[in-house]
Amino acid sequence: MPRNEMGMQLDRNGYCGSLLFGHDAHWCYLCGRHCRTERHEIFGGANRQKSKELGLWVHLCEECHRTGDRAVHRNGEVSRSLKQKAQAIAQEFYHWPVEVFRAKFGKSYL
């Protein structure tokens, strides 16, 4: 199986296990509902692949992901908050100073 730059195993779709604990594939990370979920890469666009490979993704219900008023793709405040949390967790987990995070993702969200 392939591994990311930190040596962690990736699944067949290129995902490392999520670093944002407290959820699984049938629980929405944001609202906590048990339902059908979708994967959300926290840092999208040019950083989507890095999000997948470094475990910076969560499971979200459709409403929290795309359709609701507080959906991460519709509400900048919710998206920013999730990015801040993911950055803090990544820096702690990978022992990165903010400069390393900024070099990888283009900016700091903290």
N, C-alpha and C positions, 0 to 999 in steps of 0.2 A: 504494500500500500504506500502511496505517496505521503510525504511529510512536509510541513510548512518550514519556514526559515528557522523556527525555534526548535525543530525536531519533533513536533507533535503530529500525530497521525491524522490524515484527512480521510473523509469518507469518499465514496465513488463520485460524489458531486462536488468535491473540492472543499467541503466544510470541515473545519476543526470543531470540536465540541464547544458549545457556547460558554463563555466566561461569565455570563450573567446568570447566576444560579437562581433557583427557586421556581423553576418552571419546567415543563416537559412539552412534548409535542401536542398535547391536547388541552393545555392550559394557556390562556392568554397572559403574557407577562405583565401587561398594563392593568387590565381590569380583573384578572383572576378567574374569568369564566372558564368552565370546562366545555369546550366546543371544538369545532373544526378550526384549525389555525393555519396561518401562512408564515413563512420565514420572512423576516425583515432584516436586511443588512443595514446596520446602524449608520455606517458611512457609505453612501452610495456613489453613483457616478464613477469617476476614475478610481475611487477607493473601494468599490464594491468587492473586487476580488480579494483585497487585503482584509476586508471585514470578514469574508467567508473563511479565509485561511487562518486568521488570527483569533477566531471565536468571538467576533464582535457582531453578533446577531441574536435575535430573539424570535420566539413564536408569538404572533399576535392574531387575535380574531379579526375578521373582515372589518368590523366597525372601528376597532382601534388602529387598524393598519391603513385602510383606504377610504371608508365611507362615512364615518361619524364626524361630528364637529371637532372632536379632539383626536382625530386620526393623525398619526405621525406624518402622513403625506399631505395633510391639509392644515395642520396647526404647527407653526414654527416654534412656538413655545414648548410644546410637547417633544418635538423633534430635537430641539436644542438641549432640553433636560436629559433626554436619553443619550445624546452624544456626550454630554458632560459626565454622566455616570459611567458610560463605556470607557471614556478616556481615563478616568480615575482608576477603574478596575484594571485596564490594560497596563497602565503605568505601574501599578502595584504588582500585578501578576508577573509581568515580564521584567520588572526592575528597571524600567526606563525612566530617565529624567524627562522633563517636558520637552527638551530640545530633540530628543530621539523621536518622541511621538510627533512633534511638529515636522520633523524631516520626513517621516513616513506618510503623514496624512495632510500635510500642507499648512496646518494651523492648529492652534490649541483652542479647545472649547471651554477650558477652565478659567 
